[in-house]
Amino acid sequence: MTRSFAEKEFFLETFRGKTLCFALISGASTQNVATLVRCLTELVQEDIRVVLLVQPQDRPLLETQLILVTKSVCWKVVPDNETLPSLPVELWKAPTGIIALTIETHDWASFLDQTVHLALAWRMSRMIFFASQGGLTDDQGRLVTFVPFQKLSEHLRMPTLADNEFQKKLLKSILFLLSHGMGAVGLCRMEELHRELFTYEGSGTYFSCDHYCQVRYLAWDDFAQVATLIHQGIKEGFLLPRNDEQIAKILLNGFGAFLSGHHLAGVCGLFTEGYETENAGEVVGLYALTRYQGEGIGVRLVQELKNEGQKMGLDYLFSCTQQPRVIDFFQRQGFVAVDQTNVPAAKWHDYDLERKKRVRCLVFHLSRSTGQRANPPPDPLN
């Protein structure tokens, strides 16, 4: 199974039986709309219901493109007034299809206000906004891929927003949606929707009210998703190349960090086989998605391994790496650099001699641990 297929199947399974709502604020063009329509049609074919909110000037272009690819579309007009329109029967009764709502507004600001009003009144659980500029960027122009609710106010105070009325209003609208019960909001360009929906990295910015991170043992149903994540870490050079048998060992001895119950954010394994004499455990395959930068995913995973090691009665944990960034991360978690002779000799059985010359070893003595830290240090893995 290829990486892209495994990722896509995971997200499709997450979306099936649910409603995805999209609002087109800006950026409509013949090419972009054609790309959007193909993605929406694919969602409908997978038994996912789609609600599309558009402005009057964008309807002709969308209607023309939709007619070319699908007949499963229902158009409704929503008046622009303070009275809440009744909930269209098609919106809640049809199991699948595209429900396109034209909101009769005269500018993007009022369209955005009415979109927020309808989304909350009709109890929509997730919204994706399309805007020509795409997701948020930081003060250095880099894409900000994930923003938890607690940090959204910080972005509203960024100097780069001082003269950007469009983005300020958009972020205030997202803040309002999250603070009034919506679970998640996305922001991306139309032409990037496929990547935003079906890949771990995404292509825009994902805003979430519930960003609680749960670290637990991996389950059978997680394996395909985790294997894909491990391959990604290998491709990026953060993890050692591993064959299927070696990956299977991580799966059976691994932990995953999950956000909102199902979004896999990171993975690691704890190996003890072969290290019984030394009563040690090896931290392997530690990898966290950059999408959740700053959320301390690596810290949470390592802390869980420390807790698990104590439950198992291990004397120490160790890790071997040649990545300076990873070495720095482990040292921030209390690991200390040691000579290669201070880790179990079984670690070096059949080990590549050239690689061994470059590897650094780090150890954490569990007997010195007092449990989870109240304020974990920053997580450079994310």
C-alpha positions in Angstrom: 0.0 0.0 0.0 1.5 3.4 -1.0 1.8 6.2 1.4 -0.7 8.5 -0.4 -3.3 5.7 -0.7 -3.0 4.8 3.0 -3.4 8.4 4.1 -6.3 9.0 1.8 -8.1 5.9 2.9 -7.7 6.9 6.6 -9.2 10.3 6.1 -12.0 8.9 3.9 -13.0 6.5 6.7 -12.9 9.5 9.1 -15.3 11.5 6.9 -17.7 8.8 5.8 -21.2 9.3 7.1 -20.5 12.9 8.0 -21.1 16.3 6.5 -18.2 18.5 5.3 -19.1 22.2 4.9 -17.1 24.5 2.6 -17.4 28.3 2.2 -16.0 30.1 -0.9 -14.9 33.5 0.2 -12.4 34.5 -2.6 -10.2 33.0 -5.3 -12.8 31.6 -7.7 -11.6 31.0 -11.2 -12.4 28.5 -14.0 -9.3 26.4 -13.2 -9.7 26.6 -9.4 -13.3 25.8 -9.4 -12.8 22.8 -11.8 -10.2 21.4 -9.3 -12.6 22.0 -6.4 -15.5 20.3 -8.1 -13.5 17.2 -8.9 -12.6 16.9 -5.2 -16.2 17.4 -4.0 -17.4 14.8 -6.5 -14.9 12.3 -5.2 -16.2 13.0 -1.6 -19.8 12.3 -2.7 -18.7 9.1 -4.4 -17.3 8.0 -1.0 -20.7 8.6 0.7 -19.7 11.9 2.2 -22.2 14.7 2.3 -21.0 18.1 1.1 -22.5 21.5 1.9 -21.1 24.4 -0.3 -21.7 28.0 0.6 -21.2 30.5 -2.2 -21.7 34.1 -3.1 -24.1 35.0 -5.9 -21.4 36.0 -8.4 -19.7 32.6 -8.0 -22.7 30.5 -8.6 -22.7 30.5 -12.4 -19.2 29.2 -12.6 -19.7 26.6 -10.0 -23.1 25.5 -11.4 -21.5 25.0 -14.9 -18.7 22.9 -13.6 -20.9 20.8 -11.4 -23.2 20.0 -14.2 -20.3 18.5 -16.1 -19.4 15.9 -13.5 -22.4 15.2 -11.3 -26.1 15.3 -11.0 -26.2 14.8 -7.3 -26.4 18.5 -6.5 -29.2 20.6 -5.0 -29.1 24.4 -5.2 -30.8 26.5 -2.5 -30.9 30.3 -2.1 -30.4 31.8 1.4 -31.7 35.4 1.9 -29.4 37.9 3.4 -31.3 39.0 6.5 -31.4 38.6 10.2 -34.1 35.9 10.2 -32.7 32.4 10.3 -33.8 30.5 7.2 -35.4 27.1 7.9 -33.1 24.1 7.7 -33.4 22.6 4.2 -34.7 19.1 4.3 -32.0 18.0 1.9 -29.4 19.3 4.3 -30.2 16.7 7.0 -32.2 14.0 5.2 -30.1 13.2 2.1 -27.4 10.7 3.0 -25.0 12.0 0.4 -24.7 14.5 -2.4 -23.8 18.2 -2.7 -26.1 20.8 -1.2 -25.0 24.2 -2.7 -26.4 27.3 -0.8 -26.2 30.7 -2.5 -26.2 33.4 0.2 -27.6 36.6 -1.2 -25.0 39.0 0.0 -23.3 42.0 -1.7 -19.8 41.7 -0.3 -17.4 39.2 1.3 -17.8 40.6 4.8 -21.6 40.1 5.0 -21.2 36.7 3.3 -18.8 35.7 6.0 -21.2 36.9 8.7 -24.1 35.0 7.3 -21.9 31.9 6.9 -20.9 32.0 10.5 -24.6 32.5 11.5 -25.8 29.6 9.5 -23.0 27.2 10.5 -23.7 27.7 14.2 -27.5 27.8 13.9 -27.6 24.6 11.8 -25.1 22.9 14.2 -22.4 22.2 11.6 -19.4 20.5 13.1 -16.6 21.4 10.7 -16.0 24.2 8.2 -13.4 24.8 5.5 -13.0 28.3 4.2 -11.5 28.9 0.7 -9.5 32.1 0.3 -7.1 33.2 -2.4 -4.2 33.7 0.0 -4.6 30.3 1.6 -3.6 29.4 5.1 -2.0 31.6 7.8 1.7 32.6 7.6 4.0 33.7 10.3 6.1 36.9 10.4 8.7 35.2 8.2 6.2 34.1 5.6 6.1 30.4 6.5 2.8 28.5 6.5 1.3 28.0 9.9 -0.3 24.6 9.6 -2.0 24.1 13.0 -3.5 26.6 15.4 -5.2 25.4 18.6 -8.0 27.6 20.0 -5.9 28.8 22.9 -3.3 30.4 20.5 -5.7 31.9 18.0 -5.9 35.2 19.9 -2.1 35.5 19.6 -2.4 35.4 15.8 -5.0 38.2 15.9 -2.5 40.4 17.6 0.3 39.8 15.1 1.7 43.0 13.5 1.3 41.5 10.0 -2.5 41.7 10.5 -2.6 45.4 11.3 -3.5 46.5 7.8 -5.2 43.3 6.6 -8.9 43.7 7.3 -9.8 40.6 5.3 -7.7 38.3 7.4 -8.5 39.9 10.7 -12.3 39.5 10.1 -11.7 35.9 8.9 -9.7 35.0 12.0 -12.3 36.6 14.3 -15.0 34.6 12.5 -13.0 31.4 13.1 -12.5 32.3 16.7 -16.2 32.9 17.1 -17.0 29.5 15.5 -14.7 27.6 17.7 -15.7 29.4 20.9 -19.4 28.6 20.1 -19.1 24.9 19.7 -17.6 24.1 16.2 -15.0 21.4 16.5 -12.6 22.4 13.7 -12.1 24.9 11.0 -9.8 24.8 8.0 -8.4 27.6 5.7 -6.8 26.9 2.4 -6.9 27.6 -1.4 -9.5 25.8 -3.5 -6.8 24.1 -5.6 -5.2 22.7 -2.5 -8.3 21.0 -1.0 -7.3 17.5 -2.0 -4.0 17.7 -0.1 -5.6 19.5 2.8 -8.2 16.8 3.3 -6.3 13.7 2.5 -2.7 14.1 3.8 -1.2 14.4 7.2 0.8 17.5 6.3 -2.2 19.4 4.8 -1.8 22.5 2.6 -3.5 25.2 4.7 -4.2 26.0 8.3 -6.2 23.7 10.6 -7.8 25.4 13.6 -9.1 23.1 16.4 -11.0 23.8 19.6 -10.2 20.3 21.0 -6.5 19.7 20.6 -6.1 17.4 23.6 -3.3 14.9 22.9 -3.9 11.3 24.0 -0.8 9.0 24.0 -1.7 5.3 24.0 -0.6 1.9 22.8 -1.1 1.4 19.1 -4.0 -0.8 18.1 -4.4 -3.0 15.1 -6.6 -0.4 13.3 -3.8 2.2 13.7 -1.1 0.1 12.0 -1.6 1.2 8.4 -1.7 4.8 9.4 1.4 4.5 11.6 3.4 2.6 9.0 2.7 5.4 6.6 3.9 7.9 9.1 7.1 5.9 9.8 7.8 5.8 6.0 7.4 9.6 6.0 9.9 10.0 8.8 12.4 7.7 6.9 11.9 9.8 3.7 12.6 13.0 5.6 15.8 11.5 7.2 14.6 11.6 10.8 14.2 7.8 11.1 16.5 4.9 10.1 15.4 3.0 7.0 13.4 -0.1 8.1 11.9 -3.1 6.3 8.4 -4.3 6.9 9.5 -6.7 9.6 11.3 -4.0 11.5 8.3 -1.6 11.2 6.0 -4.4 12.5 8.2 -4.6 15.6 7.5 -0.9 16.2 3.8 -1.4 15.6 3.7 -4.1 18.2 5.7 -2.2 20.8 4.6 1.3 19.9 2.7 4.3 21.2 0.9 6.9 19.2 0.0 10.5 20.0 -3.6 11.2 18.8 -5.3 14.6 18.7 -9.0 14.9 19.0 -9.2 11.1 19.3 -8.1 10.2 15.8 -5.6 12.6 14.3 -2.3 10.8 14.5 0.4 13.4 15.4 3.4 11.3 16.4 4.7 7.8 17.1 7.5 6.0 18.9 8.3 2.5 20.1 9.8 1.0 23.3 11.9 -2.1 22.8 12.9 -4.3 25.7 13.6 -7.7 23.9 17.2 -8.6 24.2 17.9 -6.1 26.9 16.6 -8.1 29.8 20.0 -8.5 31.4 20.5 -4.8 31.6 16.8 -4.2 32.5 16.7 -1.5 29.9 14.3 -0.1 27.2 15.2 1.5 23.9 13.3 4.4 22.5 12.9 3.9 18.7 11.1 5.4 15.8 10.3 8.7 17.6 8.7 10.9 15.0 6.2 13.8 15.1 4.4 15.6 12.4 5.5 19.1 11.7 1.9 20.1 11.3 1.5 20.1 15.1 4.6 22.2 15.6 4.8 23.7 19.1 2.3 21.3 20.6 4.9 19.2 22.4 4.0 15.9 20.8 7.5 14.5 21.2 7.6 15.5 24.8 4.3 13.7 25.5 5.5 10.5 23.8 8.7 10.4 25.7 7.0 11.1 29.0 4.6 8.2 28.3 7.6 5.9 27.7 9.1 7.1 31.0 5.9 6.2 32.7 5.7 2.9 31.0 9.3 2.1 31.8 8.6 2.7 35.5 5.6 0.5 35.4 7.7 -2.3 33.9 10.4 -1.8 36.5 13.1 -0.9 34.0 16.3 0.7 35.2 16.8 3.1 32.3 15.8 4.1 28.8 18.2 4.7 26.0 18.2 6.0 22.5 20.8 6.1 19.7 20.8 8.7 17.0 23.1 10.7 14.7 20.7 13.6 14.3 21.8 16.8 16.2 18.3 18.0 16.5 17.1 14.7 18.0 20.1 14.6 20.4 19.2 18.1 21.6 15.6 17.0 22.0 16.5 14.0 24.2 18.8 16.1 26.3 16.0 18.5 27.0 14.0 15.6 28.3 16.7 14.7 30.8 18.7 12.1 28.8 22.4 12.3 29.1 25.1 11.5 26.5 27.0 8.3 27.2 29.6 6.1 25.6 28.4 3.3 23.3 29.6 0.8 25.8 27.1 2.1 28.3 24.1 0.7 26.4 23.2 -3.0 26.0 25.7 -4.9 23.9 22.8 -6.5 22.0 22.1 -3.1 20.5 25.2 -3.5 18.3 24.5 -7.0 17.1 24.7 -6.9 13.2 24.7 -3.1 13.4 26.2 -1.2 10.4 29.8 -0.4 11.4 30.0 2.8 9.4 26.8 4.1 10.9 27.9 3.1 14.4 30.9 5.5 14.0 28.4 8.4 13.8 25.9 7.4 16.4 25.5 9.1 19.7 23.9 7.3 22.7 21.7 8.9 25.3 20.4 7.4 28.6 17.6 8.4 31.0 17.8 6.7 34.5 14.3 6.0 35.5 15.2 5.7 39.2 15.8 9.5 39.1 12.4 10.2 37.5 9.7 11.7 39.7 6.9 11.4 37.2 5.5 13.8 34.7 6.8 17.4 34.7 4.4 20.1 35.5 5.8 22.3 32.6 7.4 20.2 29.9 10.2 21.9 27.9 9.8 23.0 24.3 9.7 20.2 21.8 12.2 20.7 18.9 10.9 17.6 17.1 7.8 19.6 16.3 
